[in-house]
Amino acid sequence: MAEQENVTESQRPLSPVKATPGADPAVARGRQPRRRLGTLVAAVLIAAGVIAWWHPWSRTSPQGPGATGAPQAGRGGRGGFANPVQPVQVAAATQGDMPIVLNALGTVTPLATVTVKTQLSGTLQSVEFQEGQMVKKGDVLAQIDPRPYQISLDNAQGALLKDQALLQTARIDLKRYQTLLAQDSIASQQVDTQASLVKQYEGQVKSDQANIDTYKLDLTYARITAPVSGRVGLRQVDAGNYVTPSDANGIVVITQLQPISVIFTTSEDNLPPIVKETKSGAKLSTTAYDRNNTTPLETGRLDTFDNQIDTTTGTVKLRAMFDNKELMLFPNQFVNARLLVNTIHGAVIVPTSAVLNGAKGPFVYVVKPDHTVTVRQIKTGPVDGERTSVASGLEVGERVVTDGSDRLKEGAKITIPAERAQGASAASSGDSRSRTAST
């Protein structure tokens, strides 16, 4: 006991320990930390139980509509709370015209692509075009040295004059021989020989004339002209080179751009309505869009379609013609072609985002007057981008959910943020008017 009295206050235990007779003081001091640990564990367990019972994370904020803590319809939480009110975006079904449009990937194809080659051999004297220039049919593109062909033409013309003179002499002699034969002063054989000679000279004159025409044509070919109107490409040969008809690359390539066509394919199932409209004389409008399918490039018309269906793909090729006045279509360019086949008048139209697909087919969430939704099976018609026509199952004016439908089910309660904002704006305007009146 004398040792216990000498212990300082800082060394005393928090709770007094009664020493039992005959107990060791060191053992008593070892039990004190265990008791404090048990007390701490019990306090932690009690606090955790209180927090779990209170569950503040599922309670509404004091500023919200559920500040009272009572279970309210549309508020999430635990223990008896109803399904949460889902904010959605809605749109009303409208009535209008719905075009029946076929979309396809097409390729811009020129009506003519010509590799201009020389038709005779010679030295290229000059090149009369600029690369990328628009030329018209008949414009001079290049000039081949015409002097050798001019000399040949002169020789042919000289030979023609010579043979014409011989022919004239032979005809005069034949006339004389025929007179002598009538007088029985010459043998008939000599007359026949002279007549044959006249025929020979006549043939020679025709041959000379043909040679002249040939050399004149060569002189024409020496001036290389554009066979079609279009844009010339890069120059394939420079002036001063010796060119021949066997040159593979030619002199230049001309591509016709105005008009130009777009070739695209469509399913064989779409062919009957196209044939029906074309037989009636309708010119089906076709619009070419860029690769992103957002910007229209040119509007034209359907010109024709292929005479057979590709059995490997079940598609048929169609050709649409475009004036291409602004040169927005370029050869071999990939475009998106939209063919307008027909137009449905007075169709029920909803945003495409409102139409969902389920096990029973397409459906929409229709908003009821009590701000709940119901599932409505519909039958869809043609689709035009962000608009979808409804053939049956929906009336004009009914509102459908366009955004937020992934969290809905039959009978779910909804809220429309746009209406709430309008209501708050109206209330704010009313308060302002009240304050003005009181002032």
FIPADO-366845 format. One record per residue (C-alpha): residue number from 0; z, x, y; residue in one letter. Coordinates in nm, 3 decimals. Layout:
% residues N
SEZA pos      pz      px      py code
SEZA NUM       Z       X       Y    a
...
END
This chain:
% residues 439
SEZA pos      pz      px      py code
SEZA   0   0.000   0.000   0.000    m
SEZA   1   0.065   0.291   0.235    a
SEZA   2  -0.299   0.399   0.204    e
SEZA   3  -0.429   0.050   0.296    q
SEZA   4  -0.224   0.046   0.619    e
SEZA   5  -0.387   0.368   0.730    n
SEZA   6  -0.746   0.221   0.711    v
SEZA   7  -0.902   0.173   1.056    t
SEZA   8  -1.037  -0.159   1.187    e
SEZA   9  -1.405  -0.052   1.151    s
SEZA  10  -1.354   0.020   0.787    q
SEZA  11  -1.187  -0.308   0.706    r
SEZA  12  -1.394  -0.559   0.499    p
SEZA  13  -1.524  -0.882   0.661    l
SEZA  14  -1.314  -1.099   0.433    s
SEZA  15  -0.977  -0.992   0.310    p
SEZA  16  -0.954  -0.911  -0.051    v
SEZA  17  -0.638  -0.993  -0.226    k
SEZA  18  -0.530  -0.717  -0.446    a
SEZA  19  -0.420  -0.833  -0.778    t
SEZA  20  -0.131  -0.660  -0.931    p
SEZA  21  -0.250  -0.361  -1.115    g
SEZA  22  -0.614  -0.386  -0.975    a
SEZA  23  -0.801  -0.083  -0.856    d
SEZA  24  -0.872  -0.092  -0.475    p
SEZA  25  -1.216   0.074  -0.521    a
SEZA  26  -1.330  -0.207  -0.751    v
SEZA  27  -1.227  -0.467  -0.491    a
SEZA  28  -1.426  -0.296  -0.220    r
SEZA  29  -1.742  -0.291  -0.450    g
SEZA  30  -1.735  -0.670  -0.486    r
SEZA  31  -1.753  -0.735  -0.112    q
SEZA  32  -2.128  -0.639  -0.061    p
SEZA  33  -2.225  -0.861  -0.353    r
SEZA  34  -2.057  -1.159  -0.194    r
SEZA  35  -2.232  -1.097   0.139    r
SEZA  36  -2.574  -1.075  -0.037    l
SEZA  37  -2.518  -1.404  -0.216    g
SEZA  38  -2.424  -1.574   0.109    t
SEZA  39  -2.746  -1.446   0.277    l
SEZA  40  -2.966  -1.567  -0.013    v
SEZA  41  -2.808  -1.911   0.002    a
SEZA  42  -2.872  -1.932   0.378    a
SEZA  43  -3.240  -1.839   0.335    v
SEZA  44  -3.291  -2.100   0.063    l
SEZA  45  -3.131  -2.367   0.278    i
SEZA  46  -3.354  -2.277   0.575    a
SEZA  47  -3.668  -2.286   0.358    a
SEZA  48  -3.575  -2.629   0.228    g
SEZA  49  -3.525  -2.760   0.582    v
SEZA  50  -3.865  -2.625   0.694    i
SEZA  51  -4.041  -2.768   0.387    a
SEZA  52  -3.886  -3.108   0.455    w
SEZA  53  -3.979  -3.101   0.825    w
SEZA  54  -4.339  -2.962   0.766    h
SEZA  55  -4.426  -2.920   1.138    p
SEZA  56  -4.778  -2.800   1.059    w
SEZA  57  -4.887  -3.154   0.958    s
SEZA  58  -4.729  -3.336   1.251    r
SEZA  59  -4.927  -3.431   1.560    t
SEZA  60  -4.864  -3.267   1.892    s
SEZA  61  -4.644  -3.448   2.143    p
SEZA  62  -4.943  -3.497   2.368    q
SEZA  63  -5.161  -3.662   2.099    g
SEZA  64  -5.179  -4.025   2.001    p
SEZA  65  -4.954  -3.961   1.702    g
SEZA  66  -4.662  -3.814   1.900    a
SEZA  67  -4.425  -4.076   1.765    t
SEZA  68  -4.455  -3.926   1.419    g
SEZA  69  -4.540  -4.258   1.254    a
SEZA  70  -4.830  -4.265   1.008    p
SEZA  71  -5.144  -4.366   1.193    q
SEZA  72  -5.490  -4.449   1.069    a
SEZA  73  -5.726  -4.157   1.094    g
SEZA  74  -5.462  -3.885   1.135    r
SEZA  75  -5.445  -3.614   0.873    g
SEZA  76  -5.123  -3.504   0.712    g
SEZA  77  -4.903  -3.558   0.419    r
SEZA  78  -4.684  -3.829   0.288    g
SEZA  79  -4.858  -4.164   0.346    g
SEZA  80  -5.114  -4.067   0.620    f
SEZA  81  -5.457  -4.237   0.599    a
SEZA  82  -5.792  -4.060   0.588    n
SEZA  83  -5.865  -3.872   0.913    p
SEZA  84  -6.097  -4.020   1.176    v
SEZA  85  -6.418  -3.818   1.166    q
SEZA  86  -6.605  -3.737   1.489    p
SEZA  87  -6.978  -3.798   1.442    v
SEZA  88  -7.300  -3.828   1.637    q
SEZA  89  -7.498  -4.149   1.607    v
SEZA  90  -7.841  -4.279   1.708    a
SEZA  91  -7.993  -4.625   1.711    a
SEZA  92  -8.296  -4.715   1.501    a
SEZA  93  -8.594  -4.771   1.729    t
SEZA  94  -8.935  -4.930   1.693    q
SEZA  95  -9.255  -4.745   1.771    g
SEZA  96  -9.574  -4.589   1.643    d
SEZA  97  -9.546  -4.345   1.354    m
SEZA  98  -9.846  -4.117   1.292    p
SEZA  99  -9.936  -4.032   0.933    i
SEZA 100  -9.981  -3.656   0.958    v
SEZA 101 -10.072  -3.404   0.689    l
SEZA 102  -9.937  -3.053   0.748    n
SEZA 103 -10.104  -2.752   0.589    a
SEZA 104 -10.139  -2.379   0.636    l
SEZA 105 -10.490  -2.289   0.745    g
SEZA 106 -10.705  -1.989   0.830    t
SEZA 107 -10.929  -1.963   1.134    v
SEZA 108 -11.281  -1.905   1.002    t
SEZA 109 -11.582  -1.834   1.227    p
SEZA 110 -11.901  -2.024   1.163    l
SEZA 111 -12.102  -1.700   1.174    a
SEZA 112 -12.015  -1.333   1.132    t
SEZA 113 -12.321  -1.110   1.164    v
SEZA 114 -12.351  -0.736   1.107    t
SEZA 115 -12.633  -0.632   1.340    v
SEZA 116 -12.859  -0.374   1.170    k
SEZA 117 -13.182  -0.216   1.277    t
SEZA 118 -13.496  -0.338   1.099    q
SEZA 119 -13.686  -0.012   1.146    l
SEZA 120 -13.609   0.358   1.155    s
SEZA 121 -13.588   0.553   1.476    g
SEZA 122 -13.372   0.724   1.733    t
SEZA 123 -13.123   0.500   1.912    l
SEZA 124 -13.210   0.540   2.279    q
SEZA 125 -12.936   0.330   2.440    s
SEZA 126 -12.652   0.087   2.367    v
SEZA 127 -12.653  -0.209   2.607    e
SEZA 128 -12.319  -0.377   2.527    f
SEZA 129 -11.951  -0.316   2.588    q
SEZA 130 -11.703  -0.339   2.303    e
SEZA 131 -11.538  -0.681   2.296    g
SEZA 132 -11.802  -0.834   2.521    q
SEZA 133 -11.907  -1.197   2.490    m
SEZA 134 -12.283  -1.211   2.436    v
SEZA 135 -12.534  -1.492   2.407    k
SEZA 136 -12.810  -1.531   2.154    k
SEZA 137 -13.107  -1.313   2.255    g
SEZA 138 -12.913  -1.065   2.471    d
SEZA 139 -13.028  -0.702   2.428    v
SEZA 140 -12.772  -0.495   2.237    l
SEZA 141 -12.954  -0.164   2.182    a
SEZA 142 -13.292   0.004   2.219    q
SEZA 143 -13.470   0.223   1.962    i
SEZA 144 -13.733   0.474   2.078    d
SEZA 145 -14.053   0.260   2.082    p
SEZA 146 -14.311   0.537   2.140    r
SEZA 147 -14.410   0.600   1.776    p
SEZA 148 -14.471   0.229   1.725    y
SEZA 149 -14.662   0.201   2.050    q
SEZA 150 -14.898   0.477   1.934    i
SEZA 151 -14.951   0.302   1.602    s
SEZA 152 -15.029  -0.018   1.791    l
SEZA 153 -15.290   0.159   2.003    d
SEZA 154 -15.458   0.304   1.690    n
SEZA 155 -15.469  -0.040   1.531    a
SEZA 156 -15.625  -0.190   1.841    q
SEZA 157 -15.891   0.088   1.844    g
SEZA 158 -15.974   0.027   1.479    a
SEZA 159 -16.007  -0.343   1.553    l
SEZA 160 -16.262  -0.280   1.831    l
SEZA 161 -16.464  -0.053   1.602    k
SEZA 162 -16.470  -0.302   1.316    d
SEZA 163 -16.554  -0.589   1.548    q
SEZA 164 -16.861  -0.393   1.671    a
SEZA 165 -16.974  -0.325   1.314    l
SEZA 166 -16.929  -0.689   1.228    l
SEZA 167 -17.139  -0.796   1.523    q
SEZA 168 -17.423  -0.557   1.422    t
SEZA 169 -17.409  -0.676   1.061    a
SEZA 170 -17.437  -1.038   1.169    r
SEZA 171 -17.742  -0.960   1.387    i
SEZA 172 -17.913  -0.780   1.098    d
SEZA 173 -17.836  -1.068   0.865    l
SEZA 174 -18.000  -1.309   1.105    k
SEZA 175 -18.313  -1.094   1.119    r
SEZA 176 -18.328  -1.061   0.740    y
SEZA 177 -18.300  -1.435   0.701    q
SEZA 178 -18.600  -1.481   0.938    t
SEZA 179 -18.808  -1.230   0.742    l
SEZA 180 -18.709  -1.396   0.418    l
SEZA 181 -18.836  -1.726   0.553    a
SEZA 182 -19.170  -1.554   0.621    q
SEZA 183 -19.161  -1.409   0.271    d
SEZA 184 -19.166  -1.060   0.422    s
SEZA 185 -18.847  -0.926   0.260    i
SEZA 186 -18.676  -0.948  -0.074    a
SEZA 187 -18.392  -1.194  -0.109    s
SEZA 188 -18.171  -0.922  -0.259    q
SEZA 189 -18.166  -0.736   0.070    q
SEZA 190 -18.058  -1.052   0.249    v
SEZA 191 -17.772  -1.107   0.003    d
SEZA 192 -17.658  -0.748   0.045    t
SEZA 193 -17.649  -0.786   0.422    q
SEZA 194 -17.452  -1.110   0.392    a
SEZA 195 -17.193  -0.933   0.175    s
SEZA 196 -17.167  -0.654   0.433    l
SEZA 197 -17.089  -0.912   0.700    v
SEZA 198 -16.806  -1.049   0.484    k
SEZA 199 -16.663  -0.699   0.444    q
SEZA 200 -16.655  -0.642   0.817    y
SEZA 201 -16.491  -0.978   0.872    e
SEZA 202 -16.215  -0.881   0.627    g
SEZA 203 -16.169  -0.547   0.798    q
SEZA 204 -16.131  -0.716   1.135    v
SEZA 205 -15.860  -0.944   0.996    k
SEZA 206 -15.681  -0.644   0.847    s
SEZA 207 -15.695  -0.465   1.180    d
SEZA 208 -15.552  -0.773   1.351    q
SEZA 209 -15.268  -0.784   1.099    a
SEZA 210 -15.189  -0.419   1.168    n
SEZA 211 -15.176  -0.495   1.538    i
SEZA 212 -14.935  -0.784   1.479    d
SEZA 213 -14.719  -0.559   1.264    t
SEZA 214 -14.689  -0.289   1.527    y
SEZA 215 -14.618  -0.549   1.793    k
SEZA 216 -14.336  -0.681   1.576    l
SEZA 217 -14.203  -0.328   1.537    d
SEZA 218 -14.193  -0.297   1.913    l
SEZA 219 -13.996  -0.621   1.922    t
SEZA 220 -13.756  -0.490   1.658    y
SEZA 221 -13.712  -0.176   1.866    a
SEZA 222 -13.522  -0.397   2.113    r
SEZA 223 -13.219  -0.507   1.910    i
SEZA 224 -13.096  -0.845   2.032    t
SEZA 225 -12.797  -1.068   1.945    a
SEZA 226 -12.887  -1.313   1.666    p
SEZA 227 -12.594  -1.547   1.756    v
SEZA 228 -12.363  -1.605   2.048    s
SEZA 229 -12.015  -1.460   2.011    g
SEZA 230 -11.797  -1.158   2.068    r
SEZA 231 -11.912  -0.810   1.971    v
SEZA 232 -11.671  -0.581   1.793    g
SEZA 233 -11.632  -0.207   1.801    l
SEZA 234 -11.947   0.006   1.827    r
SEZA 235 -12.045   0.154   1.492    q
SEZA 236 -12.303   0.409   1.615    v
SEZA 237 -12.366   0.596   1.938    d
SEZA 238 -12.688   0.650   2.129    a
SEZA 239 -12.888   0.951   2.011    g
SEZA 240 -12.833   0.891   1.640    n
SEZA 241 -13.119   0.829   1.402    y
SEZA 242 -13.072   0.484   1.252    v
SEZA 243 -13.232   0.325   0.948    t
SEZA 244 -13.223  -0.023   0.792    p
SEZA 245 -13.017   0.116   0.503    s
SEZA 246 -12.716   0.198   0.723    d
SEZA 247 -12.421   0.009   0.572    a
SEZA 248 -12.214  -0.033   0.888    n
SEZA 249 -12.501  -0.135   1.111    g
SEZA 250 -12.472  -0.106   1.488    i
SEZA 251 -12.211  -0.373   1.567    v
SEZA 252 -12.056  -0.691   1.426    v
SEZA 253 -12.081  -1.020   1.617    i
SEZA 254 -11.840  -1.303   1.545    t
SEZA 255 -11.905  -1.654   1.670    q
SEZA 256 -11.598  -1.796   1.846    l
SEZA 257 -11.725  -2.111   2.015    q
SEZA 258 -11.715  -2.337   1.825    p
SEZA 259 -11.487  -2.215   1.547    i
SEZA 260 -11.338  -2.376   1.239    s
SEZA 261 -11.008  -2.385   1.053    v
SEZA 262 -11.010  -2.413   0.675    i
SEZA 263 -10.697  -2.557   0.513    f
SEZA 264 -10.605  -2.724   0.185    t
SEZA 265 -10.430  -3.047   0.100    t
SEZA 266 -10.320  -3.215  -0.221    s
SEZA 267 -10.570  -3.422  -0.412    e
SEZA 268 -10.332  -3.720  -0.368    d
SEZA 269 -10.409  -3.716   0.006    n
SEZA 270 -10.785  -3.725  -0.046    l
SEZA 271 -10.834  -4.106  -0.090    p
SEZA 272 -10.699  -4.205   0.255    p
SEZA 273 -10.901  -3.923   0.415    i
SEZA 274 -11.220  -4.039   0.244    v
SEZA 275 -11.146  -4.398   0.346    k
SEZA 276 -11.106  -4.308   0.712    e
SEZA 277 -11.412  -4.083   0.724    t
SEZA 278 -11.631  -4.345   0.557    k
SEZA 279 -11.536  -4.591   0.829    s
SEZA 280 -11.672  -4.345   1.086    g
SEZA 281 -11.336  -4.231   1.224    a
SEZA 282 -11.308  -3.881   1.365    k
SEZA 283 -10.974  -3.759   1.234    l
SEZA 284 -10.792  -3.554   1.496    s
SEZA 285 -10.671  -3.211   1.387    t
SEZA 286 -10.436  -2.989   1.585    t
SEZA 287 -10.386  -2.619   1.520    a
SEZA 288 -10.034  -2.483   1.583    y
SEZA 289  -9.912  -2.126   1.588    d
SEZA 290  -9.737  -1.962   1.290    r
SEZA 291  -9.397  -2.090   1.410    n
SEZA 292  -9.541  -2.443   1.407    n
SEZA 293  -9.409  -2.504   1.759    t
SEZA 294  -9.693  -2.436   2.007    t
SEZA 295 -10.023  -2.628   1.986    p
SEZA 296 -10.321  -2.395   2.024    l
SEZA 297 -10.625  -2.622   2.009    e
SEZA 298 -10.715  -2.980   1.921    t
SEZA 299 -11.030  -3.059   1.725    g
SEZA 300 -11.158  -3.293   1.458    r
SEZA 301 -11.207  -3.295   1.084    l
SEZA 302 -11.565  -3.193   1.009    d
SEZA 303 -11.599  -3.202   0.631    t
SEZA 304 -11.425  -3.128   0.303    f
SEZA 305 -11.525  -2.948  -0.014    d
SEZA 306 -11.725  -3.116  -0.290    n
SEZA 307 -11.476  -3.043  -0.567    q
SEZA 308 -11.102  -3.009  -0.634    i
SEZA 309 -10.954  -2.678  -0.739    d
SEZA 310 -10.822  -2.746  -1.090    t
SEZA 311 -10.576  -2.455  -1.081    t
SEZA 312 -10.388  -2.584  -0.775    t
SEZA 313 -10.486  -2.951  -0.753    g
SEZA 314 -10.595  -2.910  -0.391    t
SEZA 315 -10.913  -2.958  -0.194    v
SEZA 316 -11.040  -2.755   0.101    k
SEZA 317 -11.104  -2.916   0.439    l
SEZA 318 -11.279  -2.776   0.747    r
SEZA 319 -11.185  -2.878   1.100    a
SEZA 320 -11.397  -2.789   1.403    m
SEZA 321 -11.259  -2.670   1.737    f
SEZA 322 -11.442  -2.603   2.065    d
SEZA 323 -11.202  -2.313   2.131    n
SEZA 324 -11.272  -2.318   2.505    k
SEZA 325 -10.962  -2.113   2.584    e
SEZA 326 -11.026  -1.872   2.293    l
SEZA 327 -10.678  -1.939   2.153    m
SEZA 328 -10.809  -1.932   1.796    l
SEZA 329 -10.901  -1.591   1.660    f
SEZA 330 -11.093  -1.518   1.338    p
SEZA 331 -10.873  -1.480   1.027    n
SEZA 332 -10.569  -1.605   1.220    q
SEZA 333 -10.308  -1.801   1.021    f
SEZA 334 -10.228  -2.137   1.181    v
SEZA 335 -10.055  -2.461   1.090    n
SEZA 336 -10.301  -2.748   1.079    a
SEZA 337 -10.185  -3.106   1.142    r
SEZA 338 -10.434  -3.372   1.036    l
SEZA 339 -10.376  -3.720   1.181    l
SEZA 340 -10.490  -3.959   0.908    v
SEZA 341 -10.363  -4.291   1.048    n
SEZA 342 -10.096  -4.449   1.268    t
SEZA 343  -9.837  -4.711   1.168    i
SEZA 344  -9.763  -4.946   1.458    h
SEZA 345  -9.422  -5.113   1.501    g
SEZA 346  -9.241  -4.892   1.250    a
SEZA 347  -8.861  -4.858   1.234    v
SEZA 348  -8.786  -4.496   1.328    i
SEZA 349  -8.465  -4.292   1.292    v
SEZA 350  -8.392  -3.922   1.340    p
SEZA 351  -8.475  -3.718   1.032    t
SEZA 352  -8.122  -3.572   1.028    s
SEZA 353  -7.982  -3.921   0.960    a
SEZA 354  -8.161  -3.956   0.627    v
SEZA 355  -7.968  -3.819   0.327    l
SEZA 356  -8.068  -3.795  -0.038    n
SEZA 357  -7.846  -3.917  -0.318    g
SEZA 358  -7.865  -4.002  -0.685    a
SEZA 359  -8.016  -4.342  -0.604    k
SEZA 360  -8.258  -4.207  -0.346    g
SEZA 361  -8.252  -4.176   0.033    p
SEZA 362  -7.970  -4.344   0.226    f
SEZA 363  -7.807  -4.350   0.568    v
SEZA 364  -7.458  -4.412   0.703    y
SEZA 365  -7.472  -4.726   0.917    v
SEZA 366  -7.204  -4.764   1.185    v
SEZA 367  -7.030  -5.104   1.177    k
SEZA 368  -6.875  -5.274   1.485    p
SEZA 369  -6.521  -5.175   1.375    d
SEZA 370  -6.619  -4.805   1.387    h
SEZA 371  -6.640  -4.766   1.013    t
SEZA 372  -6.946  -4.661   0.817    v
SEZA 373  -7.121  -4.809   0.520    t
SEZA 374  -7.376  -4.653   0.286    v
SEZA 375  -7.720  -4.815   0.311    r
SEZA 376  -8.000  -4.738   0.067    q
SEZA 377  -8.339  -4.721   0.243    i
SEZA 378  -8.702  -4.665   0.162    k
SEZA 379  -8.860  -4.400   0.379    t
SEZA 380  -9.215  -4.385   0.508    g
SEZA 381  -9.412  -4.108   0.680    p
SEZA 382  -9.221  -3.824   0.844    v
SEZA 383  -9.326  -3.660   1.170    d
SEZA 384  -9.102  -3.360   1.236    g
SEZA 385  -8.770  -3.488   1.376    e
SEZA 386  -8.863  -3.854   1.323    r
SEZA 387  -8.867  -4.051   0.999    t
SEZA 388  -8.999  -4.402   0.952    s
SEZA 389  -8.801  -4.651   0.742    v
SEZA 390  -9.011  -4.891   0.538    a
SEZA 391  -8.716  -5.112   0.433    s
SEZA 392  -8.336  -5.124   0.438    g
SEZA 393  -8.273  -5.086   0.811    l
SEZA 394  -8.319  -5.303   1.117    e
SEZA 395  -8.410  -5.205   1.472    v
SEZA 396  -8.099  -5.143   1.682    g
SEZA 397  -7.863  -5.051   1.399    e
SEZA 398  -7.681  -4.726   1.458    r
SEZA 399  -7.686  -4.448   1.199    v
SEZA 400  -7.492  -4.123   1.174    v
SEZA 401  -7.700  -3.819   1.262    t
SEZA 402  -7.435  -3.543   1.259    d
SEZA 403  -7.107  -3.511   1.070    g
SEZA 404  -7.214  -3.718   0.769    s
SEZA 405  -7.107  -3.449   0.521    d
SEZA 406  -6.742  -3.555   0.567    r
SEZA 407  -6.800  -3.930   0.533    l
SEZA 408  -6.773  -4.181   0.255    k
SEZA 409  -6.793  -4.559   0.222    e
SEZA 410  -6.563  -4.731   0.471    g
SEZA 411  -6.462  -4.410   0.650    a
SEZA 412  -6.326  -4.445   1.002    k
SEZA 413  -6.527  -4.261   1.269    i
SEZA 414  -6.507  -4.176   1.633    t
SEZA 415  -6.799  -4.104   1.864    i
SEZA 416  -6.715  -3.826   2.113    p
SEZA 417  -6.983  -3.946   2.353    a
SEZA 418  -6.824  -4.292   2.380    e
SEZA 419  -6.480  -4.140   2.424    r
SEZA 420  -6.612  -3.919   2.703    a
SEZA 421  -6.772  -4.222   2.872    q
SEZA 422  -6.447  -4.416   2.842    g
SEZA 423  -6.248  -4.131   2.992    a
SEZA 424  -6.501  -4.101   3.274    s
SEZA 425  -6.477  -4.475   3.347    a
SEZA 426  -6.098  -4.460   3.347    a
SEZA 427  -6.105  -4.163   3.582    s
SEZA 428  -6.338  -4.350   3.816    s
SEZA 429  -6.106  -4.652   3.809    g
SEZA 430  -5.804  -4.438   3.897    d
SEZA 431  -5.996  -4.284   4.183    s
SEZA 432  -6.091  -4.627   4.317    r
SEZA 433  -5.728  -4.739   4.287    s
SEZA 434  -5.602  -4.440   4.480    r
SEZA 435  -5.864  -4.497   4.747    t
SEZA 436  -5.766  -4.862   4.780    a
SEZA 437  -5.396  -4.777   4.807    s
SEZA 438  -5.471  -4.519   5.074    t
END
